[in-house]
Amino acid sequence: MAGNAGNAGNAGNAGNAGNAGNAGNAGNSGNAGGGGFFLDRLDLPFVGSPNPNTLEGGRLSDLRGDPRASFERHWDGMWWAWGAMAEFTACTAWQGLLKEQPEGPLTLPGWEELLAGNAAPEPRTVDEEIELLIRAAEDERADALGEILAQAGNFFPDMLGVLSISTQSHPRTVRLMEIGNLVATLAVMLHKRRSERIRPSQYCPALRPAVPNPGHSSYPSGHATQSLLVAMIAGLVVGKPRARAATAMAIRIARNREIAGVHYRSDTQAGEMLAQALFTVLTGPETPASFTKTLEQAQAEWAG
């Protein structure tokens, strides 16, 4: 047994666990704005290639497109969404949230208020919520761990997969979904700053989450808000079977965050409430022009 002492050196690798949160950044590899890049030869750069049409002759680099051509179709969905978010922040509902209007359309109850108003079988106290999380950790976490890890940083692959689409097959639909994702993130972070609710394992250390606690507060659940809003927005264009599948995936994503031990049930409830409210704003009288344009483009991808 003494020989196992050498394994103690592996404890230093524990610090690498923090890098797990960076896994979600892998999705950013798709942010390239059209075209591509590749390793080139030092002795024969591709740019120096001759025109393969010998009748035309000259250099390949002499063949050029229109400098006034629009970049529009090359936009990555995430960057495209920023324009819509800028418009969204000008709407009355968002301005009311900034001013902390008590009855605004994007206002959420505090987590204690939400718990107190719950009816059975939903939990009504923090300790009841913790007991649910303990049971989930004991009974479900091992089986759900693969999904938990895959969805920890970026749930879009699962959502696109269940819709059977990609940025290549339905780029405008993905843009539309990215608008929902970004708007949800903005609203969630404002609510999180105001709630400052500690994570479940910060209240009950024995819970030990399956993934590192994110660097922001617990209420409301970002994954619940983002995934449900994305699913609802996708439902505007993809048809009922895919829309129901997207909603089911959103529910699963949100539940996995509870099983992982990083969210209370009431965090998920609040995320669902916020997603519904954001959807109403995005599809209401103050719909951002970029959202309307992208919606029309996405609908065209599914026409016929």
N, C-alpha and C positions, 0 to 999 in steps of 0.2 A: 504493500500500500504506500510505502514511503516514496516509491517511484512516481506516484501521481502528483507529488509536490510540484513537479515541473509544469503541470497544467496551470498552476497559479498564474504563470506569466500571461496566460490567455485572458486574464481579467482585464488587462489593459485594453483589449479589443472592445470592451463594453462601451467605451466612448464613441465607437463608430455607430452605435445604435441611433444616435442623433441624426445621422445622415439618411436614415430611412425616410424622413420627412421630405427629402429632396427627390424622392422617387417620382413624385407628381410632376416634376419639371421635365421628365422625359417627354411628356406630351408637347412641350414647346418645340421639339424638333420639327413639328409640322408647321411652324410659323414662317417658313421661307416664303417669300412673296413671288412665286412663279419661277420657272426655269430650274436650275440646279447648279451644283458645284461638284468638281471632281479633281482628283490628283492629276497633274499634267506632267509631261516629259520635259526635262531640262534641256535636252539636246534638240527636241522638235516640238515646241509648243503648238497646241492645237490652233491657236489664232494665226499661225503662219502657214496653215494648210492651203494648198492650191484649190481653186474651184474644181470640183469633180466633173463638172460639165466642160469638157475640153473645147467645145465649140464656142462657149462664152469666154473661156480663159480667165486670167487674172487671179486675184486672191479670193479666198473664201470670205475674208473680212470685208471685201468690197460690197458684198451683198447685205443690204440693211433694210430694216422695216421703216415704219412711219414714226418719226419722233413725237408726233402729236397724238398717237394712239392712246386710248384710255387704259389706265392701270386697273380699272374697276374689277375685272374678273380675276385678278391676281391677289386681291386682298385676302389675307388670312382672317378667319372668322373672329378670333379674339381681338385683333386690332380693329377690325371693322366695328365691333361692338362698342368700342370706346366712343365713337361718334354718337351712337344712339344713347349711351349713358349720359353724355354731356347734355343732350336734349331732355332726357328724363329728369335731370336735376333742376330743370327750370319749371317743372310742373307744380301745380298747387299742392298736390299730395306730398311731394318731397319737401317742399318749403314748409309745409305745416309740421312735418316730422322734425325738421331742423329747429323749428320754434317750439317744439314740445307741446303742440296743441293736444289737450287731453282726449279729444274725441276725433282726432284725425284718422283718415282711412288707413294709414300705415302704422298707427299706434298699437302697441302690444301691452297687455297687462303685465305687471311684474311677475316674476316666477312664483313668489309667495302667494300673490293674488290668484294666479292661475291654479295652483295646487289647491287652495282653499275652495275654489269653485268647482273642482272636479266631482263628478258623480261616479259611483262604483261602476265598473271595476277599476277605473283609473286611480292611481295613488293620490292621497291627499296630504301626505307629509314627506319630507325629505328622507326620513328613515324608511318609509314604505318604498320609496323609489330605490334606495340603496339595496334593500332586500331583493327587489326585482333584478337588479344588476348582478347581485351575488349569485342568484339562481341562474341567470343567463350565462355567467362566467363558468359555472359548474356544469351546466347541462348543454350549452350550445356553442361555446367559444371554440372548442377544438375543431368542430365540424365547420364552423364559419370562418376560420382563420384565413384560409386562402382568399376569400372574398374581402375580408377585412383589410388585409395587406394590399390587395390590388386596388381597392377603392380609397385607401387612406389619403393619397395625394391628389388623385385625378380619377373621377368616376366616369368621365366622358367615354372612354373605350367601352365600358359596359353598356352605357346608354345607346351609343351608336350601334353596338353589336346587336342589341335586342331590336333595334329599328331596322337592321340590315342595310345600313347606309354608311357612307364614308365621306370625307372631304372631297374625294374625287367624283363619286357618283352623285352627290347632292350637296354641292358647296353652299348654295343659298340657304338650304334648310339648316345646315350646320351653323351658318352665320346667325340665323334667327335664334337658334338655341344658345349660341354664345352671348347674344344680347341678354337673354334671360339669366344666364349664369352670372354675368358681370353686374347686372342690376341687382340681383339677389345678394351678391357678395357685398356690394356697397351698403345696402340696407341692413344686412346682418351685422356688419362691423359697427355701424352706428349704434344699433341696439346692444351689441356686446359691450361697447364702451360704457354705455349707460347702466347696464345691469351689473357688470363686474362679478358675476357669479363664479365661484370656484368650481373646478372640475370634481367629478365624483371621487376620484382617488385622492384628491387634496383634502377631502372631508373624511374619507374612509381609506386610509393607506393600504389596507389589506386587499383592496379591490385590484390593485396592480393592473393597469390597462395593457391591452395587447399591443398597442402602438404608443409612441410618445404623445403626451398631451400637447396639443397645438399651443402656440404662443399667444393665445387670446382667450377671453373668458368663454364660459360654457353656454350661456343663454342669449339667443336661441341657437339651435343647431344649424350651422351653415350647410352641412351636407343635406339635411332635410329640406331646408329652404331652397337651395340651389337645384337639387335633383327634381323636386316636385314642380318647381316653376319651369324648369327645362322640359319636363315631361308634358306639362299642360300646354306650353307653347308649341311643342312638336305636334301635339294633338290637333292643332289648328290646320295642319296640312297633311298628316300622314295617313289618315283614315282610322276607323275605329279599332280594328285588331291591333295595329301597331301602337295606337294611342293607349289602349288598355295595357299592353305589354310594357310601355314606357312608364306608366303610372305604377304598375306592379314592381318594376325595377327601382323606382324612386322610393317606394315604401321599404323595399329590401335594403337599399343603401342606408336609409335613415336608421332602420332597425339594427343593422350591422354596427353602427356607431355606438349604440347602446350595449350590444353584446361585447364590443371591444372595451367598454368601461370608460369611454371618454365623454358620454352624454347621459343625462338623466332623461327619463320619459317625458317630463314636462318641457325639456329643451326641444324635443322632437315635435311635441304638440304645438309649441310656439312657432317652430319653423314651418309647420304645415299652415298655420294661420297666416303667417307673413307671406308665404308663397301665394296663397289665395288672394290676399289683398294686393300684392304686386301685380298679379295677373289681371285683376280688375282694373287697375290703373293703366297698365300697358295696353289694354284693349278697350279703354274707355274714351271719353271725349278729348282727353289730352294725350292721346297716343302720339309718341314721338314720330316725326316724319320718317326718320331712318327705319324705325320699326315697321311702319306701314309699307315702305318701299321694299324692305327685305321680305316681309310677309308675302307680298304680291309676287316677288321673284321666286320664293320658295313654293308657293302654290303652283306656279308655272312648271316647276320641276315634277310635280305629281299629276299634272293635267293629262287626261287620257289614259 
